[in-house]
């Protein structure tokens, strides 16, 4: 039984994303994450996502199936499409580094430009 992860809209500023990553995820953070062409802010965000994912795995190794189940769990609990895309991008990096291909479709609605009269 996996621990329940409640939806959180935005991390509080006073609550830094701390914790230790372990196993394959820690190795990816050390060698793979910073090899990608992403900003420090994005890397920090991905690290927070990976910490939540590690908590969800509860000691299991990351897998394509676990990643898809976690994303589906987040979708079911009301996470928005933009947030799901961030989570998917973080997981996709881990799986590409491991030589796997993560496919999880997330449709983000287009925003129409508002006209001001």
TIDO-397725 format. One record per atom (N, C-alpha, C, O): x, y, z; residue in one letter; atom name. Coordinates in steps of 0.05 Angstrom, whole numbers. Example, Ala and Ser with C-alpha at 12.3 -4.5 7.8 and 13.67 -1.06 7.14 Angstrom:
% TIDO-397725
R       xx       yy       zz   res   atom
R      264     -114      156     A      N
R      246      -90      156     A     CA
R      264      -66      156     A      C
R      285      -66      169     A      O
R      257      -45      142     S      N
R      273      -21      143     S     CA
R      258        1      157     S      C
R      268       23      161     S      O
***
This chain:
% TIDO-397725
R       xx       yy       zz   res   atom
R       17      -24        0     X      N
R        0        0        0     X     CA
R       18       25        0     X      C
R       35       28       17     X      O
R       13       42      -19     X      N
R       29       66      -22     X     CA
R       18       88       -3     X      C
R       -7       89        1     X      O
R       35      106        7     X      N
R       25      128       24     X     CA
R        8      147        8     X      C
R       13      151      -16     X      O
R      -11      159       20     X      N
R      -29      178        7     X     CA
R      -15      205        5     X      C
R       -4      215       25     X      O
R      -15      217      -19     X      N
R       -2      242      -24     X     CA
R      -25      262      -29     X      C
R      -40      259      -49     X      O
R      -28      282      -12     X      N
R      -49      301      -16     X     CA
R      -41      323      -36     X      C
R      -17      329      -37     X      O
R      -60      333      -51     X      N
R      -53      354      -70     X     CA
R      -44      380      -56     X      C
R      -55      388      -36     X      O
R      -24      391      -67     X      N
R      -14      417      -57     X     CA
R      -10      435      -81     X      C
R        3      428     -100     X      O
R      -21      458      -79     X      N
R      -21      475     -102     X     CA
R        6      488     -107     X      C
R       16      490     -129     X      O
R       19      498      -85     X      N
R       44      512      -88     X     CA
R       60      509      -62     X      C
R       48      510      -40     X      O
R       86      505      -65     X      N
R      103      502      -41     X     CA
R      104      529      -27     X      C
R      108      550      -39     X      O
R      102      528        0     X      N
R      105      552       15     X     CA
R      134      561       16     X      C
R      152      544       16     X      O
R      139      586       16     X      N
R      167      597       15     X     CA
R      183      588       39     X      C
R      207      583       36     X      O
R      170      586       62     X      N
R      185      579       86     X     CA
R      189      549       88     X      C
R      202      540      107     X      O
R      179      534       69     X      N
R      181      505       70     X     CA
R      199      496       47     X      C
R      189      487       26     X      O
R      226      497       50     X      N
R      244      489       28     X     CA
R      241      459       22     X      C
R      233      443       39     X      O
R      247      452       -2     X      N
R      246      424      -11     X     CA
R      271      410       -2     X      C
R      291      409      -16     X      O
R      269      399       22     X      N
R      293      386       34     X     CA
R      287      356       36     X      C
R      264      347       35     X      O
R      308      341       39     X      N
R      306      313       42     X     CA
R      328      300       25     X      C
R      341      313        8     X      O
R      333      275       30     X      N
R      354      261       15     X     CA
R      342      242       -5     X      C
R      325      226        2     X      O
R      351      245      -29     X      N
R      343      225      -50     X     CA
R      361      201      -47     X      C
R      384      203      -38     X      O
R      351      178      -54     X      N
R      367      153      -52     X     CA
R      364      136      -77     X      C
R      346      140      -93     X      O
R      382      117      -79     X      N
R      381       98     -101     X     CA
R      385      110     -128     X      C
R      401      129     -132     X      O
R      370      100     -148     X      N
R      372      109     -176     X     CA
R      366      139     -178     X      C
R      378      153     -195     X      O
R      347      149     -163     X      N
R      338      177     -164     X     CA
R      361      195     -155     X      C
R      366      216     -167     X      O
R      375      187     -134     X      N
R      398      203     -124     X     CA
R      421      203     -145     X      C
R      433      224     -149     X      O
R      425      180     -157     X      N
R      446      179     -178     X     CA
R      439      197     -201     X      C
R      456      210     -213     X      O
R      413      196     -209     X      N
R      404      213     -231     X     CA
R      408      243     -224     X      C
R      417      258     -240     X      O
R      401      250     -199     X      N
R      404      278     -191     X     CA
R      433      286     -193     X      C
R      439      308     -202     X      O
R      451      269     -184     X      N
R      479      276     -183     X     CA
R      492      277     -211     X      C
R      508      295     -217     X      O
R      485      258     -229     X      N
R      498      256     -255     X     CA
R      481      264     -279     X      C
R      492      273     -299     X      O
R      455      260     -277     X      N
R      438      264     -301     X     CA
R      423      291     -301     X      C
R      422      303     -322     X      O
R      413      299     -278     X      N
R      396      323     -277     X     CA
R      411      348     -286     X      C
R      400      364     -301     X      O
R      435      351     -276     X      N
R      449      376     -282     X     CA
R      464      374     -309     X      C
R      477      394     -317     X      O
R      462      352     -323     X      N
R      472      350     -350     X     CA
R      452      361     -370     X      C
R      459      368     -393     X      O
R      427      364     -362     X      N
R      406      374     -379     X     CA
R      409      405     -380     X      C
R      419      417     -362     X      O
R      399      416     -402     X      N
R      400      445     -406     X     CA
R      375      458     -393     X      C
R      357      466     -406     X      O
R      375      459     -366     X      N
R      353      471     -351     X     CA
R      365      491     -331     X      C
R      388      490     -324     X      O
R      348      509     -322     X      N
R      357      529     -303     X     CA
R      358      517     -275     X      C
R      348      495     -270     X      O
R      371      531     -257     X      N
R      374      522     -229     X     CA
R      346      521     -217     X      C
R      340      502     -201     X      O
R      329      539     -223     X      N
R      302      540     -212     X     CA
R      286      515     -221     X      C
R      272      503     -205     X      O
R      289      507     -246     X      N
R      275      484     -256     X     CA
R      287      459     -243     X      C
R      272      440     -236     X      O
R      313      458     -240     X      N
R      326      435     -227     X     CA
R      317      432     -199     X      C
R      312      410     -189     X      O
R      313      454     -185     X      N
R      303      454     -157     X     CA
R      274      444     -157     X      C
R      267      428     -139     X      O
R      258      452     -176     X      N
R      230      443     -178     X     CA
R      230      413     -183     X      C
R      214      398     -170     X      O
R      246      404     -202     X      N
R      247      375     -208     X     CA
R      256      359     -184     X      C
R      246      337     -179     X      O
R      275      370     -168     X      N
R      284      356     -144     X     CA
R      261      352     -125     X      C
R      258      331     -112     X      O
R      244      373     -121     X      N
R      221      371     -104     X     CA
R      201      350     -114     X      C
R      190      334      -98     X      O
R      197      349     -140     X      N
R      180      328     -152     X     CA
R      191      300     -147     X      C
R      176      282     -140     X      O
R      217      297     -150     X      N
R      230      271     -146     X     CA
R      229      263     -116     X      C
R      227      239     -110     X      O
R      230      282      -98     X      N
R      227      276      -69     X     CA
R      199      265      -64     X      C
R      196      245      -49     X      O
R      178      277      -76     X      N
R      151      267      -72     X     CA
R      148      240      -85     X      C
R      135      222      -74     X      O
R      160      236     -108     X      N
R      159      210     -122     X     CA
R      173      188     -105     X      C
R      162      166     -103     X      O
R      195      195      -93     X      N
R      209      176      -76     X     CA
R      192      168      -52     X      C
R      191      145      -44     X      O
R      178      188      -41     X      N
R      160      183      -18     X     CA
R      138      164      -27     X      C
R      130      145      -13     X      O
R      127      169      -51     X      N
R      106      152      -62     X     CA
R      115      124      -67     X      C
R      101      104      -62     X      O
R      140      120      -76     X      N
R      151       94      -82     X     CA
R      155       77      -56     X      C
R      155       53      -57     X      O
R      159       90      -34     X      N
R      161       77       -8     X     CA
R      182       55       -9     X      C
R      177       32        0     X      O
R      206       61      -19     X      N
R      228       42      -20     X     CA
R      230       25      -45     X      C
R      251       12      -49     X      O
R      210       25      -62     X      N
R      211       11      -87     X     CA
R      229       26     -107     X      C
R      234       50     -104     X      O
R      238       12     -127     X      N
R      254       25     -148     X     CA
R      235       39     -168     X      C
R      213       30     -172     X      O
R      244       61     -180     X      N
R      228       75     -199     X     CA
R      224       57     -224     X      C
R      242       44     -233     X      O
R      200       58     -235     X      N
R      193       43     -259     X     CA
R      174       59     -276     X      C
R      161       78     -266     X      O
R      171       51     -301     X      N
R      152       65     -319     X     CA
R      124       62     -308     X      C
R      109       82     -307     X      O
R      117       39     -299     X      N
R       90       34     -288     X     CA
R       84       51     -263     X      C
R       63       62     -261     X      O
R      104       52     -245     X      N
R      100       68     -221     X     CA
R       97       98     -227     X      C
R       81      112     -215     X      O
R      113      107     -247     X      N
R      111      135     -255     X     CA
R       83      141     -267     X      C
R       71      162     -260     X      O
R       73      124     -284     X      N
R       47      128     -295     X     CA
R       25      127     -274     X      C
R        6      143     -275     X      O
R       27      108     -255     X      N
R        8      107     -233     X     CA
R        8      132     -216     X      C
R      -13      142     -208     X      O
R       32      142     -210     X      N
R       34      166     -194     X     CA
R       22      190     -209     X      C
R        8      206     -196     X      O
R       28      193     -235     X      N
R       16      215     -250     X     CA
R      -15      212     -251     X      C
R      -29      232     -249     X      O
R      -25      188     -254     X      N
R      -54      183     -255     X     CA
R      -66      190     -227     X      C
R      -88      201     -226     X      O
R      -51      183     -206     X      N
R      -60      189     -179     X     CA
R      -63      220     -175     X      C
R      -82      229     -164     X      O
R      -43      234     -185     X      N
R      -44      264     -182     X     CA
R      -67      275     -199     X      C
R      -80      294     -190     X      O
R      -71      265     -223     X      N
R      -93      274     -240     X     CA
R     -120      270     -226     X      C
R     -137      287     -226     X      O
R     -122      246     -213     X      N
R     -147      239     -199     X     CA
R     -152      258     -176     X      C
R     -176      263     -169     X      O
R     -131      267     -163     X      N
R     -134      284     -140     X     CA
R     -134      314     -146     X      C
R     -130      331     -128     X      O
R     -139      321     -171     X      N
R     -144      349     -178     X     CA
R     -120      366     -186     X      C
R     -123      390     -188     X      O
R      -97      354     -191     X      N
R      -74      370     -200     X     CA
R      -80      379     -229     X      C
R      -91      364     -244     X      O
R      -73      403     -235     X      N
R      -78      415     -261     X     CA
R      -60      405     -283     X      C
R      -39      393     -277     X      O
R      -67      409     -308     X      N
R      -50      399     -330     X     CA
R      -22      411     -331     X      C
R       -3      397     -337     X      O
R      -19      436     -324     X      N
R        7      449     -324     X     CA
R       25      436     -303     X      C
R       49      431     -308     X      O
R       14      430     -280     X      N
R       30      417     -259     X     CA
R       37      389     -267     X      C
R       59      379     -262     X      O
R       18      375     -279     X      N
R       24      347     -288     X     CA
R       46      347     -309     X      C
R       62      328     -310     X      O
R       47      368     -326     X      N
R       69      369     -346     X     CA
R       96      372     -332     X      C
R      116      361     -342     X      O
R       97      387     -311     X      N
R      122      390     -296     X     CA
R      131      364     -284     X      C
R      154      356     -286     X      O
R      112      350     -271     X      N
R      118      324     -260     X     CA
R      127      304     -282     X      C
R      146      290     -278     X      O
R      112      304     -304     X      N
R      119      286     -326     X     CA
R      147      292     -336     X      C
R      162      273     -342     X      O
R      154      317     -339     X      N
R      181      325     -349     X     CA
R      203      315     -330     X      C
R      224      306     -339     X      O
R      198      317     -304     X      N
R      218      308     -284     X     CA
R      221      277     -286     X      C
R      244      267     -286     X      O
R      199      263     -288     X      N
R      200      234     -291     X     CA
R      213      225     -317     X      C
R      228      206     -318     X      O
R      206      240     -338     X      N
R      216      233     -365     X     CA
R      247      235     -365     X      C
R      260      218     -377     X      O
R      258      255     -351     X      N
R      287      257     -349     X     CA
R      300      233     -336     X      C
R      320      222     -345     X      O
R      287      223     -314     X      N
R      297      200     -300     X     CA
R      297      175     -318     X      C
R      316      160     -320     X      O
R      274      172     -332     X      N
R      271      148     -349     X     CA
R      288      149     -374     X      C
R      299      128     -382     X      O
R      292      173     -385     X      N
R      310      175     -408     X     CA
R      339      168     -400     X      C
R      354      155     -414     X      O
R      346      178     -376     X      N
R      373      172     -365     X     CA
R      377      142     -361     X      C
R      399      132     -364     X      O
R      355      128     -355     X      N
R      356       99     -351     X     CA
R      352       84     -377     X      C
R      353       59     -377     X      O
R      348       98     -399     X      N
R      344       86     -425     X     CA
R      316       76     -431     X      C
R      312       58     -447     X      O
R      297       88     -417     X      N
R      268       81     -420     X     CA
R      253      105     -432     X      C
R      263      127     -432     X      O
R      229       99     -443     X      N
R      213      120     -455     X     CA
R      186      122     -440     X      C
R      170      104     -442     X      O
R      182      144     -426     X      N
R      157      149     -411     X     CA
R      138      163     -429     X      C
R      144      184     -440     X      O
R      114      151     -433     X      N
R       93      163     -449     X     CA
R       68      167     -430     X      C
R       57      147     -421     X      O
R       61      192     -425     X      N
R       37      198     -410     X     CA
R       26      224     -421     X      C
R       39      245     -417     X      O
R        4      223     -434     X      N
R       -8      247     -447     X     CA
R      -21      265     -427     X      C
R      -37      256     -410     X      O
R      -16      291     -430     X      N
R      -28      311     -413     X     CA
R      -37      333     -432     X      C
R      -20      346     -446     X      O
R      -63      338     -434     X      N
R      -73      359     -451     X     CA
R      -76      385     -434     X      C
R      -89      386     -414     X      O
R      -62      405     -444     X      N
R      -64      431     -431     X     CA
R      -81      449     -448     X      C
R      -76      453     -472     X      O
R     -103      460     -437     X      N
R     -120      477     -452     X     CA
R     -106      503     -461     X      C
R      -90      514     -447     X      O
R     -113      511     -485     X      N
R     -102      536     -495     X     CA
R     -117      559     -483     X      C
R     -141      558     -480     X      O
R     -102      580     -476     X      N
R     -115      604     -465     X     CA
R     -118      624     -488     X      C
R      -99      631     -502     X      O
R     -142      634     -491     X      N
R     -147      654     -511     X     CA
R     -140      681     -501     X      C
R     -144      687     -477     X      O
R     -128      697     -518     X      N
R     -121      724     -510     X     CA
R     -146      740     -504     X      C
R     -166      739     -519     X      O
R     -145      755     -483     X      N
R     -168      772     -475     X     CA
R     -165      799     -489     X      C
R     -144      811     -490     X      O
R     -187      808     -501     X      N
R     -187      834     -514     X     CA
R     -197      855     -494     X      C
R     -217      850     -480     X      O
R     -183      877     -494     X      N
R     -191      899     -476     X     CA
R     -204      920     -493     X      C
R     -193      930     -512     X      O
R     -228      928     -486     X      N
R     -243      949     -500     X     CA
R     -243      974     -486     X      C
R     -255      994     -495     X      O
***
